[in-house]
Amino acid sequence: MERYTGKKIYEGIAIGKIAYLGKKEQVVERKHTEDSEGEKKRYEAAREEAISQLRALYTKTKEEIGEADAEIFDVHAMMLEDDGYNDSVFNIIEAQKMNAEYAVAVTGDNFAETFASMDDEYFKARSVDVKDISERVIRILTGESEASVDASVPSILVADDLTPSETVQLDKSKILAFVTRKGSSNSHTAILARTMNIPAIINIDVNESWNGKTGILDSDKNIFIVDPDEATMKIYEALLDEQNQKKLLLQELKGKPTETKSGKSIMLYANVGNLSDIASALQYDAGGIGLFRSEFIYLGKETYPTEEEQFAIYRKAAELMAGKKVIIRTLDIGADKQCDYFELGHEENPAMGFRAIRICLKRPEVFKTQLRALFRAAAYGNICIMYPMITSMSEMSQIKKIVAEVKAELDEQGVPYKDAPQGVMIETPAAAVITDLLAKEVDFFSIGTNDLTQYTLAIDRQNAALDDFCDTHHEAVLRLIKMTVDNAHAAGIWAGICGELAADTSLTETFLSMGVDELSVAPPSVLKVRKIVRDCD
C-alpha cells in the first residue's frame, strides 16, 4: 500500500480503479520547404478547424456546466484570431522557409515564454493558454488525436495535469475523482472540478504504473492511497457508504427552512455567473441569488453589451427567481478578468489597479448603460444592485450622483423602471474599517472574502506558490467580518458573505454567532450549508 499527501481542490471520497491519462510529448519536426504559400494554407485550415473545435467546446461546456466556465474556450478562440500570433506564424513560414508545424511550435513557445515572464498574473495565466492552443493546432496539422483515458468503468483519473478542454471532454459518468501533479486551487480545471462536483486533489507525484490498480482518494484529509490493504479498504468503503447516505439525506432538506434548532433563520443564497447557473440554484433550493456576476456578460464579447442585451438578461433572472432576491454585482472587470475592447493597458499590479467600480466611475457612460438596464429590470422582480471594490465615501457619493442622473433620464424619457435596494461589497480592509459610515448610505453589505483575505494578508490569491501562507481563517479576516456585521446591524441593515468562506462549513457556526444574516455559496454547496445551520443550536 502506498500513501501520498496532496492538496484538496474539491472535497469527497472516491474508491475505484485508477485510469492514467497518458499524454504523448509533442515532437515537432523542423522541415525546410519552398512551398510557403502551401504551408500558410495548411496553417489557415488547421487554425479554422481549431477555432471550430473551441466553439463546440464552448457550447458543450455552457450547456453542461454553465456559461461562466465556458468562457475559457472563447478566450482560446480569440487568441487564435490575434494578429500578433498569426503574423508570427506566417513570418516564420515565409522568412525561414519552414513547415507550418514548426512555425506554430516556435510561435507558441515564444508567446508562452513572454507571458510567463510578466509580473501581471493575468498574462502569466495566458502562458498556459497559448501553449494549449498551439498544441491543438499542431495536433490538427499532424493528424494526432487528443490525449484520452481508457476507462470502461468509473475510475479515478490520474494525470500530470489537465487542461480545461481535456476536463470538459471527459465522460463524466466514468470519472470518480481527479488526481494531478500540477495545478492550483484557482486553475480553470480546479474550478470545473468544483462545479461538476467531482472530488479532486493536486500536488501528487503521479505515476503511470498505477494504471489499473485500485485507488482511494480522501480529499478531506488530502491523501491518495494506491493498492490499499484489506483493512484500509473496509474503513473507506464504510466512509464512502456514509458519504453517499449523507448526499441522499441532503436531498431531503429541499424545501426545509434554513434555521437553527433555536429557530434563528439565515438567508441562504447562491452565487451564479449567468442565466443557466440559475437553473442549478433552483435545483439545489437556494433561497435567492446572492451574487450574480454581471462581468460574464462582458467577457467573451468583441464589444460592449448594449442596454437592451443586459436588460433582457437581468429581467430573465428576476423572472426565473419569481420574487426571490437577485443581487446583481455591477461590472467587475480588471485584475484577472480582462476584456480587450476595454483597452485597460498593462499594469504592474492589476489586483490593486484599474478595476471594478474604478472603471465604472472613470467611464460613466458604461456604468450608466448597466444601471439603466438594472433599474428597468427591477420592475420585473426582486433585483438588488451591489457595487464592488468600494474603498471610500467619496466613491459612494459619485455612485449616488450617477444613479440620480440615470433615474432622472429614465423619468424624462418615460421609461418604466423600479427603484432597487443598493448595497456594497466589503472586500477591502478600507471598506471594512469604514462600514459604520458606509452603512448609512446603503441597504445591505455583502462580504467578498476572497479579495478581503487577499488584501488583508497581502497575498496574491492567484499565486499557487503562496497557498501555504493564505490562512483564510486568519483572525484579522474574521475580525473585519465581525466589525462589518456589527456596524451593519447598528445602522439597521443586513450583512452577508458571498466569498468562498461562506461555503466553509467549519466556520458556519462562527458566522451564525457573529450575527451574519446571509450566506451565498456555489449552488452545490447550498444543502450542505443548510444541514450545518439546522444542526446548530
C-alpha positions in Angstrom: 0.0 0.0 0.0 1.3 3.5 -1.0 0.0 6.7 0.6 0.6 10.2 -0.8 -0.3 13.6 0.5 -1.5 16.4 -1.7 -3.8 19.5 -1.7 -7.6 19.4 -1.8 -9.4 21.0 -4.6 -12.9 19.6 -4.0 -14.0 17.5 -1.1 -15.1 13.9 -1.1 -14.1 10.3 -1.0 -13.7 8.1 -4.1 -12.8 4.4 -4.5 -12.1 2.8 -7.8 -9.7 1.7 -10.5 -7.0 4.2 -11.4 -7.0 5.4 -15.1 -3.9 7.2 -16.1 -4.3 9.9 -18.7 -1.2 9.5 -20.8 0.0 12.3 -22.9 2.4 12.0 -25.8 5.0 14.7 -25.8 4.7 16.6 -29.0 7.8 16.2 -31.2 7.6 18.7 -34.0 9.9 18.2 -37.0 11.7 21.1 -38.4 11.4 20.8 -42.2 12.6 23.2 -44.9 10.1 24.0 -47.6 9.9 26.1 -50.7 6.1 26.0 -50.8 5.5 28.8 -48.2 2.1 29.5 -49.7 1.1 25.9 -49.3 2.2 25.8 -45.7 0.3 29.0 -45.0 -2.9 27.5 -46.4 -2.3 24.4 -44.2 -1.9 26.6 -41.2 -5.1 28.6 -42.0 -7.1 25.4 -42.4 -5.8 24.0 -39.1 -6.4 27.3 -37.4 -10.0 27.4 -38.6 -10.6 23.8 -37.5 -9.1 24.6 -34.1 -11.5 27.6 -33.7 -14.4 25.4 -34.8 -13.4 22.8 -32.1 -13.2 25.5 -29.4 -16.6 27.0 -30.4 -18.0 23.4 -30.0 -16.3 23.1 -26.6 -17.8 26.5 -25.6 -21.3 25.3 -26.5 -20.9 21.9 -24.7 -19.5 23.5 -21.6 -22.2 26.2 -21.5 -24.9 23.6 -21.8 -23.5 21.1 -19.3 -21.8 23.3 -16.7 -22.6 27.0 -17.3 -21.5 30.0 -19.3 -19.0 31.3 -16.8 -16.9 28.1 -17.1 -17.3 28.1 -20.8 -15.7 31.5 -21.3 -12.1 30.0 -21.3 -12.8 28.4 -24.7 -14.0 31.7 -26.1 -10.7 33.2 -24.9 -8.7 30.4 -26.6 -10.6 31.0 -29.9 -9.9 34.7 -29.7 -6.2 34.1 -29.1 -6.1 32.2 -32.4 -7.6 35.2 -34.1 -4.9 37.5 -32.7 -2.9 39.3 -35.4 0.4 39.1 -33.5 0.2 35.4 -33.1 -0.8 34.8 -36.7 1.8 37.2 -38.1 4.5 35.4 -36.2 3.5 32.0 -37.7 3.3 33.4 -41.3 6.7 35.2 -40.8 8.5 32.0 -39.7 7.0 30.1 -42.6 7.9 32.7 -45.2 11.2 34.1 -43.9 12.7 30.9 -42.7 11.1 28.6 -45.3 9.8 26.3 -42.5 6.8 24.0 -42.2 3.6 25.1 -40.5 4.0 22.7 -37.5 7.4 24.2 -36.7 6.2 27.8 -37.1 3.3 27.2 -34.7 5.5 25.5 -32.2 8.1 28.3 -32.2 5.4 31.0 -32.0 3.7 29.2 -29.1 6.9 28.8 -27.2 7.9 32.4 -27.8 4.5 33.8 -26.7 4.2 31.5 -23.7 7.7 32.5 -22.5 6.9 36.2 -22.9 3.6 35.9 -21.0 5.3 33.7 -18.2 7.9 36.4 -17.7 5.4 39.2 -17.0 4.5 40.4 -13.5 0.9 40.6 -14.4 -0.9 37.4 -13.1 -3.5 37.6 -15.9 -0.8 37.4 -18.6 1.1 34.7 -16.7 -2.1 32.6 -16.9 -2.2 33.3 -20.7 1.1 31.5 -20.9 -0.6 28.1 -20.3 -3.5 29.1 -22.7 -1.2 29.9 -25.6 0.6 26.6 -25.3 -2.7 24.8 -25.2 -4.0 26.4 -28.4 -0.6 25.9 -30.1 -0.7 22.2 -29.3 -4.2 21.9 -30.6 -3.3 23.4 -33.9 -0.2 21.2 -34.2 -2.3 18.1 -33.5 -4.6 19.0 -36.3 -1.7 19.6 -38.7 -0.1 16.3 -37.8 -3.4 14.3 -37.6 -2.7 13.3 -34.0 -5.6 12.6 -31.6 -6.0 14.2 -28.3 -4.9 12.5 -25.1 -7.6 10.1 -23.9 -8.3 7.9 -21.0 -9.2 4.2 -21.3 -11.9 3.8 -18.7 -14.5 1.2 -19.3 -15.8 1.6 -15.8 -16.0 4.6 -13.5 -12.4 5.4 -12.5 -10.2 7.8 -10.6 -8.5 9.8 -13.3 -4.8 10.4 -12.7 -2.7 12.8 -14.8 0.3 15.0 -14.8 -2.1 17.9 -15.5 -5.4 18.5 -17.1 -6.3 21.4 -19.5 -9.8 22.8 -19.4 -10.6 21.3 -22.8 -9.5 17.8 -21.6 -11.6 18.1 -18.4 -14.7 19.2 -20.3 -14.4 16.4 -22.9 -14.1 13.6 -20.4 -17.1 11.3 -20.0 -18.3 12.5 -16.5 -20.1 9.2 -15.9 -16.7 7.4 -16.0 -14.9 9.8 -13.6 -15.0 9.3 -9.9 -12.2 11.8 -9.0 -9.3 13.8 -10.3 -5.7 13.4 -9.1 -3.0 15.5 -10.7 0.6 16.5 -10.1 0.3 20.1 -11.4 -2.4 22.7 -10.9 -3.6 25.2 -8.3 -6.7 25.8 -6.4 -7.5 28.7 -8.7 -6.9 27.0 -12.0 -9.7 26.6 -14.6 -9.6 22.9 -14.1 -10.0 23.2 -10.4 -13.0 25.5 -10.8 -14.5 23.0 -13.3 -14.0 20.1 -10.8 -15.8 22.1 -8.1 -18.6 23.0 -10.5 -19.0 19.4 -11.6 -19.0 18.0 -8.0 -16.0 15.8 -8.7 -13.6 15.2 -5.7 -10.1 16.4 -6.7 -6.6 16.6 -5.3 -3.4 18.1 -6.7 0.3 18.1 -5.9 0.5 14.3 -6.0 3.6 12.9 -7.8 1.6 10.6 -10.1 2.9 7.5 -11.7 1.8 5.7 -14.9 2.5 2.4 -13.3 -0.7 3.0 -11.1 -2.9 2.5 -14.2 -5.4 -0.3 -13.5 -4.6 -0.5 -9.8 -7.1 0.3 -7.1 -7.0 3.8 -5.6 -8.7 5.6 -2.7 -8.9 9.4 -2.7 -9.8 11.2 0.5 -9.5 14.8 -0.4 -10.9 15.9 3.1 -7.6 14.5 4.5 -5.5 15.5 1.4 -4.5 11.8 0.8 -4.4 9.4 -2.1 -3.8 5.7 -1.5 -2.6 3.2 -4.2 -3.2 -0.5 -3.7 -4.9 -0.2 -0.3 -4.7 -3.2 2.0 -7.9 -5.0 3.1 -8.3 -3.2 6.4 -8.0 0.2 4.7 -10.5 -0.8 2.1 -13.0 -1.8 4.7 -12.6 1.5 6.5 -13.0 3.6 3.3 -15.9 1.5 2.0 -17.8 2.3 5.2 -16.8 6.0 4.9 -18.0 6.1 1.2 -21.3 4.5 2.1 -21.7 7.1 4.9 -20.9 9.9 2.3 -23.5 8.6 -0.1 -26.1 8.3 2.6 -25.4 12.0 3.6 -25.9 13.0 0.0 -29.3 11.3 0.0 -30.2 12.9 3.3 -29.2 16.3 2.0 -31.9 16.0 -0.8 -34.5 15.7 2.0 -33.5 19.2 3.1 -35.0 20.7 0.0 -37.9 22.9 0.9 -36.8 22.9 4.6 -36.1 26.3 6.3 -32.5 27.3 6.8 -32.7 27.9 10.6 -31.0 26.7 13.7 -32.6 24.4 16.3 -33.4 27.5 18.3 -35.3 29.0 15.4 -32.8 31.6 14.2 -33.1 31.9 10.4 -30.4 32.8 7.9 -30.8 33.7 4.2 -29.0 31.0 2.1 -28.4 32.1 -1.4 -26.4 31.0 -4.5 -23.6 32.6 -6.5 -24.1 32.5 -10.3 -22.4 33.7 -13.4 -25.2 33.6 -15.9 -28.8 32.6 -16.6 -28.0 28.8 -17.0 -26.5 28.8 -13.5 -29.8 29.9 -12.1 -31.3 26.5 -13.0 -28.7 24.9 -10.8 -29.5 27.4 -8.0 -33.2 26.4 -8.2 -32.2 22.7 -8.4 -30.4 23.0 -5.1 -33.2 25.0 -3.5 -31.3 28.3 -3.0 -33.4 31.0 -1.3 -32.2 33.6 -3.8 -29.2 34.8 -5.8 -26.7 36.4 -3.5 -24.2 37.2 -6.3 -24.9 37.5 -10.0 -21.5 38.1 -11.6 -22.5 40.5 -14.4 -19.0 40.7 -15.8 -19.6 37.5 -17.6 -22.0 39.4 -19.9 -19.0 41.5 -21.0 -16.4 38.7 -21.2 -16.0 36.8 -24.4 -17.6 39.6 -26.4 -15.9 41.8 -29.0 -17.7 45.0 -27.9 -19.7 46.4 -25.0 -23.1 44.7 -24.4 -26.0 47.1 -25.1 -28.6 48.3 -22.7 -31.2 46.0 -24.3 -28.9 42.9 -24.2 -28.3 43.5 -20.5 -31.9 44.3 -19.7 -33.1 41.1 -21.3 -30.7 39.0 -19.1 -31.5 40.8 -15.8 -35.2 40.6 -16.5 -35.0 36.9 -17.2 -33.0 36.4 -14.0 -35.7 38.2 -12.0 -38.5 36.3 -13.6 -36.8 32.9 -13.1 -36.3 33.6 -9.4 -40.0 34.5 -9.1 -39.8 37.2 -6.4 -36.8 35.9 -4.6 -33.8 38.2 -4.2 -31.4 38.5 -7.2 -28.4 40.5 -6.1 -26.5 41.7 -9.2 -23.0 42.9 -8.8 -22.1 45.7 -11.2 -19.3 45.4 -13.7 -16.2 43.8 -12.0 -13.7 43.8 -14.9 -10.0 44.1 -14.4 -7.3 42.2 -12.5 -7.7 38.5 -13.7 -10.8 39.3 -15.8 -9.8 41.2 -18.9 -11.7 42.4 -22.0 -9.6 43.5 -24.9 -12.1 46.1 -26.1 -11.9 47.9 -22.7 -8.2 48.7 -23.6 -7.2 48.8 -19.9 -3.5 48.5 -20.7 -0.7 46.7 -18.8 -0.5 47.2 -15.1 2.4 46.1 -12.7 -0.1 45.1 -10.0 -3.6 44.7 -11.6 -5.2 43.2 -8.5 -4.8 46.7 -7.0 -5.2 48.6 -10.2 -7.9 49.9 -12.5 -10.8 47.6 -11.9 -14.4 47.2 -10.9 -16.0 50.4 -9.6 -13.0 52.4 -10.5 -13.6 51.7 -14.2 -17.3 52.5 -13.8 -16.6 55.9 -12.2 -14.0 56.8 -14.8 -16.2 55.6 -17.7 -19.7 56.7 -16.6 -21.2 56.0 -20.0 -20.5 52.3 -19.5 -21.8 52.4 -15.9 -25.0 54.3 -16.9 -25.8 51.7 -19.5 -25.7 49.0 -17.0 -27.6 50.9 -14.3 -30.4 51.8 -16.8 -30.8 48.1 -17.6 -30.8 47.1 -13.9 -33.4 49.6 -12.8 -35.6 48.7 -15.8 -35.3 45.0 -15.0 -36.1 45.7 -11.3 -39.7 46.2 -12.4 -40.0 42.5 -13.1 -38.8 41.1 -9.8 -36.8 41.5 -6.7 -33.5 42.8 -8.0 -30.8 44.4 -5.8 -27.8 46.2 -7.0 -24.3 45.7 -5.5 -21.2 47.7 -6.1 -17.8 46.0 -5.9 -14.3 47.2 -4.7 -15.5 50.2 -2.6 -12.8 51.9 -0.6 -14.1 55.3 0.3 -17.1 57.5 1.0 -16.3 59.7 -2.0 -16.9 56.7 -4.3 -20.3 56.3 -2.7 -21.0 60.0 -3.4 -20.1 59.6 -7.0 -22.2 56.4 -7.4 -25.3 58.1 -5.8 -24.9 61.1 -8.2 -24.7 58.9 -11.3 -27.7 56.8 -10.0 -29.7 60.0 -9.6 -28.8 61.1 -13.1 -29.9 57.7 -14.5 -33.2 57.8 -12.8 -33.8 61.4 -13.9 -33.1 60.3 -17.5 -35.5 57.4 -17.3 -38.2 59.7 -15.8 -37.7 62.2 -18.5 -37.9 59.6 -21.3 -40.9 57.9 -19.7 -39.1 54.6 -19.5 -40.7 52.3 -16.8 -38.4 51.3 -14.0 -38.4 50.5 -10.3 -36.1 51.5 -7.5 -33.9 48.7 -6.3 -32.1 48.2 -2.9 -28.4 49.0 -3.2 -25.5 47.6 -1.4 -21.7 47.3 -1.4 -19.3 44.5 -1.4 -16.9 44.7 1.6 -13.8 43.3 0.1 -11.1 45.7 1.1 -9.8 46.5 4.6 -10.5 50.2 3.9 -14.2 49.4 3.3 -14.4 47.2 6.4 -12.9 49.8 8.6 -15.5 52.5 7.5 -18.5 50.2 7.5 -20.0 52.4 10.2 -20.1 55.3 7.7 -21.0 53.2 4.6 -23.9 51.6 6.4 -25.7 54.9 6.5 -25.6 55.1 2.7 -26.7 51.6 1.6 -29.3 48.9 2.2 -27.0 46.0 2.7 -23.4 44.7 2.9 -22.1 41.5 1.2 -18.6 40.5 2.3 -16.3 39.2 -0.5 -13.9 37.1 1.5 -11.7 36.1 -1.5 -10.4 39.7 -2.0 -10.8 40.7 1.6 -8.4 37.9 2.6 -6.0 38.7 -0.3 -5.8 42.4 0.6 -5.7 41.9 4.4 -2.9 39.3 4.3 -1.1 41.0 1.3 -1.2 37.6 -0.5 -1.9 37.2 -4.3 -4.6 34.6 -4.3 -3.8 33.7 -7.9 -0.2 32.6 -6.9 -0.2 28.9 -6.2 3.2 29.2 -4.5 1.6 31.2 -1.7 -1.2 28.8 -0.9 0.5 27.7 2.3 0.6 31.3 3.6 -3.0 32.1 2.7 -4.8 31.5 6.0 -8.5 32.1 5.2 -9.3 31.7 8.9 -6.9 34.4 9.9 -8.0 36.3 13.0 -7.6 39.6 11.1 -10.1 38.5 8.4 -12.6 37.2 11.0 -12.4 40.4 13.0 -13.1 42.5 9.9 -16.1 40.3 9.1 -17.4 40.8 12.7 -16.9 44.5 12.5 -18.8 44.7 9.3 -21.8 42.7 10.7 -21.9 44.8 13.9 -21.8 48.1 12.0 -24.5 46.9 9.6 -26.8 46.0 12.4 -26.1 49.2 14.3 -27.4 51.0 11.2 -30.4 48.7 10.7 -29.2 47.0 7.6 -28.3 43.3 6.9 -24.9 41.8 6.1 -24.0 38.6 4.3 -21.0 36.8 2.9 -20.7 35.8 -0.8 -17.0 34.8 -0.9 -15.6 31.2 -0.7 -15.7 31.3 3.1 -19.5 31.3 3.0 -19.3 27.6 2.0 -16.7 26.7 4.6 -18.8 24.6 6.9 -16.1 24.7 9.6 -17.0 28.4 10.0 -20.8 28.3 9.7 -21.4 28.2 13.4 -18.9 31.1 13.9 -20.7 33.2 11.3 -24.0 32.5 13.0 -22.6 33.6 16.3 -21.4 36.8 14.7 -24.9 37.5 13.5 -24.3 37.1 9.8 -27.7 37.4 8.1 -26.9 35.8 4.7 -24.6 33.2 3.2 -24.2 32.9 -0.6 -22.4 29.9 -2.0 -21.9 27.8 -5.2 -25.3 26.0 -5.9 -23.9 22.5 -5.0 -23.0 23.8 -1.5 -26.5 25.1 -0.6 -27.8 21.9 1.0 -24.5 21.2 2.8 -24.6 24.6 4.5 -28.3 24.2 5.3 -27.5 20.9 7.0 -24.9 22.6 9.3 -27.2 25.5 10.1 -30.0 23.2 11.1 -27.6 21.2 13.3 -26.6 24.3 15.2 -28.2 25.4 18.5 
